[in-house]
């Protein structure tokens, strides 16, 4: 579930910046694919809880994006998870 939160946040941000995955694949046969992902659970969340997932661009490489990610429980502000994800810009055949 937590991977989905951050994956959606990444895709939403990339789309807002003009790097829609669907458009990149269609126009240039490229995409930012998941290269590495590391997360730690810090606290509980239950199905139906409201969760705020945030991502922060920690490093911009020549062909990679490194994100710091965190999620907190909206009602309590308690941390749920934190981690880092790396997306790599890849060309498809």
Phi, psi and omega in degrees: 000315183295325177301319179299319180303310184286324177300315178295319179297318178298312181296320178298315181294314179300321178296316179297330180274000178094013181244051177303130181302314180299318180293316179300316180296315183293316187273326186228003182054041177231166175194161171269107182260156180291124179258325181200147178212132179221126180224151174236137172278133180247336182194171187278155168214141181248157177305130180095345177294146174274129184233136175256114178257130179235150174231149180225128178289110183271329182205138176244109178268183180289334179217024182212154175237128179248118183253138164264134186234146176211152175224137177231155176285124184298319183292322186248342185077003182289138178293142179249314181204159172213158180181193180218142177227147178236126174249139182243133178283120186234147176261133178264150177278000000 
